[in-house]
Amino acid sequence: MKPHLTRRGLLGLGVGAGGAVLLGACGDDGPNPVVGGGGENAQPAATNYTGPNVALTFWNGFTGGDGPVMKSLVDKFNTANPNIKVTMNVYEWADYYQKVPAAVSTGNGPDLGIMHVDQVATNAARGVVLPLDDLAKSLQLTESDFSPPVWQAGVYNGKRYSIPLDVHPLGMFYNKKVLQAAGLDPEKPPATKDEYLTALDKLKAKGVQGHWATPFPFTGTLQFEALTWQFGGQLFDDKATKPLFAEQPGVQALTFLTDMVKNGYSPKNVAQDADLIALQNGKNAFNWNGIWTINTLRAVKGMEWGVTALPTIGTQPAAWAGSHQFVQFKQRTQDANKLQAGKVFINFISQQSLEWAKGGQVPARKEIRDSPAFAALKEQAAIGTQIDNLHFPPSVPGIPDALATVDTAVNEAILLRKEPGKALADAAAKAGQILEQNRKKYGG
């Protein structure tokens, strides 16, 4: 799951045109119908399907190394369920978020899909995805089966629209040879602000710039968000009526990153992905990057590396994370058999998420995260220790558009074109306008 902007521009942040295209691509057909529910109309538990043969289409954006892993799980499901045939279609994520609402609006949408957590509310508000409260109820899934942040992220306007498959957090990757050469213990990476700065000073004395501050969303913005939460701040208020990222915690967070450049711990004008390449080449010691980096570094011959939770630079541990979540799409005519078969599929793949974790993920289900088999996935388990300290954007429609202003602020500050406070204040003013536009567009 090697990130680059064309593929991951919409991953966790929904950065750029994806959100805007989504709004124009799908007409609003009104509120979604509630499928199933309780009482006489309740669906049976989504553990098996005994109806007539059905064919389901499953769309996602797993175009990297994660694609074959998901395809193998789909094949496994089809073998175990001969009366259900699931066909998987894969698109680049940016294309996916354009194609899905357009297809749904014309009555040609897929039955099932994956959405990043920050896209769920927007698609729920536009009538693209269906509520899944009945699925959660029939399987007796609750917050305790996952973790509070990832479970609540799938709720919009009091209804559940998605079921978590995984989380993919930031972690701190480190080059053991570089640390050892600077007299640092390669088996004990820094875990606090003081330890981190001490390590950077020792590296600097050896001619190594230890933390390359990137001005790009991947992963400069993600680092900024993690640090803002560590300093006790929030990006927005709970209902995203106003931006909060320009307040003191945000300024502290962005100042920490710009100080990497000002104090010589980072070169200026770091190019996209240059920070990760430098780690691989022994020119860097630490790289805060996503869990997808595990597979990237495994492919580097001769490199000795490790990964751990982000160091606590602020007053509390926190990390950015994305999450892939299952959704069912609205159809012109709902087919009860297909809906039930789709729920069986979601449940099946969710239970197979240990195999999915091997592709570079942390399973959303707690019982799998707590298993010895997951603990044996050393790198994934190390990043997974942050599960209760992960944060997601508020579950409100259009939030990716407001988040895009943060990218600009981070870019301007790390490139030393604006002071952190000024860059964030300017971004917050624009974000506030976008949030107001979204309230008019979606209601609320």
QUICORDA-V66213 format. One record per backbone hydrogen bond with DSSP energy under -1.0 kcal/mol. CO is the residue of the C=O (numbers start at 1). NH is the residue of the N-H. If there is no record, write none. Layout:
CO/NH ; CO/NH
This chain:
4/7 ; 4/8 ; 5/9 ; 8/11 ; 9/15 ; 17/21 ; 18/22 ; 19/23 ; 20/24 ; 21/25 ; 39/42 ; 45/47 ; 54/85 ; 56/87 ; 57/111 ; 57/112 ; 58/89 ; 59/114 ; 60/91 ; 61/63 ; 64/67 ; 66/70 ; 67/71 ; 68/72 ; 69/73 ; 70/74 ; 71/75 ; 72/76 ; 73/77 ; 74/78 ; 75/79 ; 76/80 ; 77/81 ; 81/84 ; 83/54 ; 85/56 ; 87/58 ; 89/60 ; 92/96 ; 93/97 ; 95/99 ; 96/100 ; 98/102 ; 99/103 ; 100/104 ; 101/105 ; 102/106 ; 103/108 ; 104/107 ; 111/329 ; 112/59 ; 113/327 ; 115/325 ; 116/119 ; 119/123 ; 120/124 ; 121/125 ; 122/126 ; 123/128 ; 124/127 ; 128/330 ; 132/136 ; 133/137 ; 134/138 ; 135/139 ; 136/141 ; 142/145 ; 143/146 ; 145/366 ; 147/151 ; 148/152 ; 149/153 ; 151/154 ; 152/155 ; 154/161 ; 156/159 ; 159/156 ; 160/132 ; 163/326 ; 165/364 ; 167/362 ; 168/322 ; 169/291 ; 171/289 ; 172/308 ; 173/287 ; 174/306 ; 175/179 ; 176/180 ; 177/181 ; 179/184 ; 180/183 ; 185/188 ; 191/312 ; 192/196 ; 193/197 ; 194/198 ; 195/199 ; 196/200 ; 197/201 ; 198/202 ; 199/203 ; 200/204 ; 201/205 ; 203/208 ; 204/207 ; 210/286 ; 216/220 ; 216/221 ; 217/222 ; 219/223 ; 220/224 ; 221/225 ; 222/226 ; 223/227 ; 224/228 ; 225/229 ; 226/230 ; 227/231 ; 228/233 ; 229/232 ; 230/315 ; 230/316 ; 235/244 ; 235/245 ; 237/240 ; 242/237 ; 244/247 ; 247/251 ; 248/252 ; 249/253 ; 250/254 ; 251/255 ; 252/256 ; 253/257 ; 254/258 ; 255/259 ; 258/262 ; 259/263 ; 260/265 ; 260/266 ; 261/264 ; 265/211 ; 271/274 ; 273/277 ; 274/278 ; 275/279 ; 276/280 ; 277/281 ; 278/283 ; 278/284 ; 279/282 ; 285/175 ; 287/173 ; 289/171 ; 290/293 ; 291/294 ; 293/297 ; 294/298 ; 297/300 ; 300/303 ; 304/176 ; 306/174 ; 308/172 ; 311/313 ; 312/193 ; 319/391 ; 320/170 ; 322/168 ; 323/117 ; 324/165 ; 324/166 ; 325/115 ; 326/163 ; 327/113 ; 328/130 ; 335/339 ; 336/340 ; 337/341 ; 338/342 ; 339/343 ; 340/344 ; 341/345 ; 342/346 ; 343/347 ; 344/348 ; 345/349 ; 346/350 ; 347/351 ; 350/353 ; 352/355 ; 352/356 ; 353/357 ; 354/358 ; 356/359 ; 357/360 ; 357/361 ; 362/167 ; 365/369 ; 366/370 ; 368/371 ; 371/375 ; 372/376 ; 374/377 ; 376/378 ; 377/381 ; 378/382 ; 379/383 ; 380/384 ; 383/386 ; 384/387 ; 386/389 ; 389/319 ; 391/321 ; 394/396 ; 396/399 ; 398/401 ; 398/402 ; 399/403 ; 400/404 ; 402/405 ; 403/406 ; 404/408 ; 405/409 ; 406/410 ; 407/411 ; 408/412 ; 409/413 ; 410/414 ; 411/415 ; 412/417 ; 412/418 ; 413/416 ; 419/423 ; 420/424 ; 421/425 ; 422/426 ; 423/427 ; 424/428 ; 425/429 ; 426/430 ; 427/431 ; 428/432 ; 429/433 ; 430/434 ; 431/435 ; 432/436 ; 433/437 ; 434/438 ; 435/439 ; 436/440 ; 437/441 ; 438/442 ; 439/443
